[in-house]
């Protein structure tokens, strides 16, 4: 199957000169573009292409380094500008071997249409092409779109890219954590393990026979697991954080009523739910109007 180049387009309510400067200045560019940790321009001779190097720190133990050059810029009479790039890396472990692309800036009545299209060759032969198609290309396309929205918010609202990324990764990091917690506590202690402590606490709260208590516990486990899955699919995370701000105090009170002695157990519901309440409080405020790749157009 023929691969499709990555295409991302966004309208920015800002002057074309500002969009140009934010994307052509290497120090500014590396602030908002998630694909780069740093960009360094090399000394340039008159009339020669602008050469540069780039780095992307993936982890404390892994940094991808590469090279690039601006192969030319073009200014049309209607004010449209474009900039062509050629880039690549000699590192064997990089998914990208070499590629080409362009930026385009189109003046609009109320701002600038900013778009990019690029494509690249991959390392590792056929396995590399499969990995690129099912994993890397969707991720780098998403990262490009997210970066464009970060740039848009920076130029329109003035919030620094670093602050936006802190809020974004805090929100989605907490979302993954809560998904794991709810699914884990729904499945293991209640449905799979049917832990005696869970049964005892429910039995002290509800005067029902054992089989009914077990059914209630399984039902609660299913509800908790579904709520965990909801963290993965529901877009408005702020709503889920708000629900938890109300739920965790109620769960703590219910646990203490059902079994007051749990308050002195190690890793007890009081301290556990308090920790989750604080994390929900942080998530509630970090999730307000976070950047999103969905604001971009991904097809021509």
Beta strands, then each sheet from edge to edge (+ up, - down):
strand 1: 6-12
strand 2: 38-41
strand 3: 50-59
strand 4: 62-75
strand 5: 81-88
strand 6: 96-108
strand 7: 111-122
sheet 1: 1+ 7- 6+ 5- 4+ 3- 2+
end
